[in-house]
Amino acid sequence: MHVHAAPAPGASRTQSVLRFSLVATLAYVAITFIFGLRAHSLALLSEAGHNASDFLALLLSFAAVYFQTRPADNSRTFGYQRAGVLAAFVNAATLVVISIWIGIEAIHRLSSPVAVQPKLMMGVAAAGVVMNGVIAALLWGVARDVNMRSAFLHMAGDTLSTAAVIAGGAAILFTGHTWIDPVLSLIIAALILWSSIDIVRETLNILLEGTPRGIELTQIRSGMEEVEGVINVHDLHVWSLGSQSHALACHVTISDIPPSESECILVKLKHVLRDHYNIHHSTIQFEHQGCPELEGCVVPIEDMSSTAAHSHHGHAH
């Protein structure tokens, strides 16, 4: 059985959401960078860097959505299902690097304090909360796979961290303590790191063809062996083609029966995999008990040997 890549449902709506998000994010990056410099605020500059990474993340997600809609061909027999997974991995890995940079810079600021302009911080951050909140809400509506989920996490994290900048600006305004800005940056960095690690782990598992999250091989093997006519299941492999598409390959031992009877077993096995484990692409090879040398035979080996010997003698005459 072979499954061709089909256009993802709602792909056009997803692309529209991403287009709007790209334009809005790019505009906000410019605003936070310019006013971050004017306010001498590391928190705002870290927000600019974070949003710049979000712009790249959204751009990668947009490209991935496009590629995922392309059908399979002779060069890409599974289609481009992993384009979104690869984009999500790059997005999350970039965020890990950015969070480390922000943390290092914040520690440096703690040792060498810089005066900031809290009112400017709060004004710019307030605009960011609105923009990031709207984009996060739109992305949540189309977050059906790990690619879009990583994009949503980017923007949701931005919304929370930008709200924290407002709180930090207010605290600096009322207390005059400039150390609040770098401490706030450390909190933002920790938030970015926390939201990214899980995506990195999930996408790495898919790219390395590990067993999909939430799937236990022992449960699948037991479920398949409960099908009438199945003696045992071995050489079992399950991996992900994309974040929502899984594949399976295995050997199944059955009795030495005609192909017409084994077809019924195959249908039942595929039904179990599809309905209980959401596995739609399966490759199952039958091995017949009692046929150790000629796999797949339904005629006893000794009969085939005698038939071959009779044929040889016939040629001798």
N, C-alpha and C positions, 0 to 999 in steps of 0.2 A: 504494500500500500504506500502510495506517495502523495504527500499533501503539498500543493503549490501555494505560494504566498499570495494572499488575497489582500486587496486594499483594506486598510483598517477602517472600521466603522467610525464615522465622524471625523475622518482625517481632514476634510476641508475646514471644519469648525476649529479643530485643533490648530491648523496652520493660521487661521485668522486671529485666534487668541495669541499665538506666538508673535505674529507680525506686530500687533498692538503693543505687546509686552516689550519687544525689541526697541521700538521707537521711544516709548515712555522711559525705559531703563537707561537708554543712551543719553537722553535729555537730563535725567536725574544725576547721572555720573558727572556730567559737565558741571552741574549746579553745585553738587557736594564738593567736588575738587576745588573749584574756584573759591567758594565761601569757606571751605576748610582751611585754605591758605590764608584767607583774610582774617579768619577767627583764630588762627594758630591752634586749631583743634585737631588732635590726633584722632579723636573719636570720629569726627566728620571725615577726615582723610581716610581712615580705615573703612568707613562706610563707602567712600568713593571707590576704593580698591575692591571692596566686597561686591559692590554693584557692577564694577567693570567685569569681574569674574562672572557675575550673573548674566551680563550681556553676552559674553562668550558662551556661557552655558545654554542660554536660550537660543543662540545662533546654532550651536551644535544640535540641540534638540529639534530645531526647525529642519535642519538638514537631515537628521535621522528620520523624522516623520516622512519626509519626501522619499528617502530611499526605501523605507519600509513598505511604501505603497507600490514599489516596483515588483513585477512578477518574477518568479524563478525562471532561469534560463539554463542553457547548457554549461555556462561558466559558473553560475551560482545556483546550484540545484535546490538549495533550501531558501532561495531568495535572499533578501537583505534584512532578515529578522534581527540580526545582532547589531545592526547599525545603531539602534537606540541604546542597546546595552553598552556599546563602546563609547557613545556620547556621554552616557551617565557616568561611566568610569572616569573619563577625562574630566568631566565637571567636578566630581567629588574629589578626585586627586588634586585638582587645582585648588579647591577650597581648603584642603588640608595644608598645602604649602602656604596659602595666604594667611591662614589662622596662625601658623608658626611665626610668620614674618610680623604680624600684628603683635603677637605676644612678646617677641624680642624687642620691638620698637617701644612697646608700652613699658617694659622693664627699664629701658634706657631713659624714658621720660620720667620715671619715678626718681631716678638718681639725678636728673637734670631737669627740674620743673620748668614749664613754659607757660606764660600767662595766656589765657584764652578769653574769647568773647562769648559768654554764655547765651546772651539774647540772640545772637546770630546763629549759634548752634541750634537753639530751640526752634527758631523760625524755619530753617532749612530742614531740620529733622521732622517737623510737623508735616511739611509737604511730602516728605518721604514716606511717612506712615500711611498717608492717604493713597499715594501711588502704589506702594508695595502691597498694601492691603487689597486694593482692587485687583492687581495682577495675580496675587496669590489666590483670591477667590475664583477668578476666571480659570486659572490653571487647575485648581481642585476639581472643577467641573469636567475636565478632560484628562485627569490623571489616572489613566487606565493601565499603564505599564511603568516599569522602573525608570524609563527615560523621562516621562512626564512627571513622575513622582519626585525625581531628583530636581527637576526644574521647580516644582512646587515647593520643595524643602528650601531651595535657595531663597525664594521670595518670601516664604513664611518666616524664615530666619531673619531676613532683612527687616520685615515688619516689626518683629520683636526687638531686634537690636537697635533699630531706629527709634522706637519708643523709649528704649533705655537711654538713648542719647538725649532725648527731651528731659527725662528725669534727671540725668546727670547735669545738664545745663541749668536746670532749676536749682539743684543742690549747690552748684558752684556759685550761682547768682546770690543765694541766700547765705552761704557760709564763707565764700571766698577761697575755699580750699581747691587749689589747682590739681592736686593729686587725684581728684575724683575722675578727671578725664582719662589718664592712663589706666586707672583701675577699671573704669568702664570699658576701655578697649580690651583689657584682659578677659572680662566677662563675655564680650562679643566674640573674641577669638575662641574661647571655650565653647560657646554656643555653636559657632561655625564648625568646629572640629567634631563636636558630638553629632551634629546632623549629617556629617559627611562620612564618618567611619562606617556606618551601617550600609550605606550605598556602595562604598568601595568593596566591602566584604561580599555583598550580594552579587555585584557585577563581576568581581574576580572569580567567584564560584561558577558563574555562567560561562565566562570566557575560558576557564580551565576545565569545562565540561564536568563539573562536580555534580553530585546528586542534588536535584532541586530542593530548595528550602521547603520544609513541610512534607516531604516524601520519604518514607521509610522502605528500603528495599525488602526487609523481612516481611512487611505487611503486604507488599505487592506480590512477593513470591507465594505467601500463604494464600492470598486471594486467588491467584492463578491455579495453584495446586488443588483448590477446592472444586474446580471445574471437572465435571465427570469425564473420565477418560485420560486425564493428565496424571502421569506417574510422578514426575518431578520437574522442576524448573531450575536450570543452572546457566552459567555464563550470562547472568542478568546485568544489564547496563541501562541506566536511565540518565538522561542529560537534558539540558535546556537548549532549544534552538533560538529562542528569544526569551524575554522576561515572562511571557504568558503561554509559551508553546513548548511542550516537552516531547521527547522521543524515547523510544525503548527498543532494545534489541536483546534477544535471549534465545536459548535452546530449550526445547520442551520435549521430554521423553514421553512417548505414548506406546501403546501396544502395536504390534505389527498388523495394521489394518489397511484396507484399501483407501486410496485418496478421497473417494466419495464420502467415507465415514469420517476421515480426519478433518474434512472441511467444516463439519458441524462443530468440532472442537475449536477450530480456529475462529469461527464466528463468535462462539461463546467467550473465548479469551479476549477478543477485541472489544466485546461488549463490556466485560469487566473492567478493562483498562480505560475505556472511554467514559463510562458512567460513574465509576468509583474513584478513579485516580486522575481524571481529566487528561489522559494521554491519548492523543489522536493519531500520532505517527508511530506505528509499531512494526518491527521486523521480527518475525517469529520463525525459527527453523525447527522442524520436527525431527526427532531422532527416534527410531523404532526399537523397542526392546526386543532382544533376540536377534538383532542384525548388527553385530559389532563390527563387521568388516565392510559390508556394503550398506551404508546409511541410506535409509529411505526405501529399502526393498520390501516387497510384500510377498515375494517368493522365497521359500527357505533356501539358504546358501547351498545345501547339499543337492537340492533339485537343480539349481542353476549350474552346479558343477557337473552333474550327470548330463544335463542338456548340452553343455559345452563339449563334453567328451564324446557324446553321440555325434555331434556335428563334425568333430574332428575326424572320427572314424569314417564318416560318410564321405569326406573329402579324400580320405586315403584310398577308398575304392574308386 
